Structures are given as structure tokens and as C-alpha cells.
Amino acid sequence: MTDNKKAFIFFGSAGSGKGTQVALLKDLLTEKDPTREILHYDAGAGFRELIEKEDTYVAGLVRKVMM
């Protein structure tokens, strides 16, 4: 049995279209194989949540980088 797992990593600045490209890729993969499990993690969303909800040293550092 061949394990056909692949990983895709999208890098780019905010607003560069990473989310759009990920959505298109997910749609294509799901269309080709509806049973395929797709794991998607949006690091930017995690960082945004951190800086909105936390008032910690680390959140402050992330805020400086992202703002």
C-alpha cells in the first residue's frame, strides 16, 4: 500500500492571498477525493487571537511584529 500523504505550506505577507489559495486547493482535493482528510492550520489566525485576547509579554511581542 502506498501512503500518498502530502504537505503544503503557504508563506506570504498579510493580504497576499494565502487563504484564497488554500481554499482553492482544499476545494480541488475534496472534489478529487471526498473521503480525503484535510488538516488546515492558520497560524495568522492563532496569532491574531493571541494579541486580541491576551495581555502578556509574549502577546505584546507578537503585537509589535504584526502591527
N, C-alpha and C positions, 0 to 999 in steps of 0.2 A: 504494500500500500504506500502510495506517495503522499507525503504531507505537503500540501500546496499552500501553506500559510505565507503571507507576505505582510510587510510593514511599510507604511508610507508616512513620512514625516514632512510636514509643511512648515517652512520658515518664511518669515517676512514681517515687515513692519505693520503696525496697526492700519487697517483700512486697505491693505494691499490685495485683498481678495482670497485669502487663505480659506475662510469659512465657506465662501461660494464654491471654491474648487473642491473642498472636502464634501460638500453636499452633492455636487455633481458626481464625484467618484462613488459615494455611497449609493446614489440612485442607480448608477451603472452596474455596480457589483450586485446590488439587490435584484435588479432586472435579470442579470445573467444567472443568478443562483439565489432564489428567495430564501433558501434554508441557511445561507451563509451567515455566520455570526460576525458582526462588525462591532469592534470596540473603538470608541471615539473619545478622546480626552482633549478638552480645550484648556490649555494652560492659561491662556489670557483670561478666560472667564474665572478661573480659580484665583488669579492674582487680583482681578477687579473685585471679586467678593472679599478677599482679604483686606484690601485697602478701604472698602466701604464699611465693613463690619468690625474691624479691629482697630484698636488704638495702642499698638505695641511698637516696640523698637523696630522689629522686622517689618511690620506693616509700613512704618514710616520710611524705611529704606526703599521698599518696593514702590511706595508712593512717589518718592523723589525720582526714581528711574522712569516710572511710567508717565509722570506728569510733565 
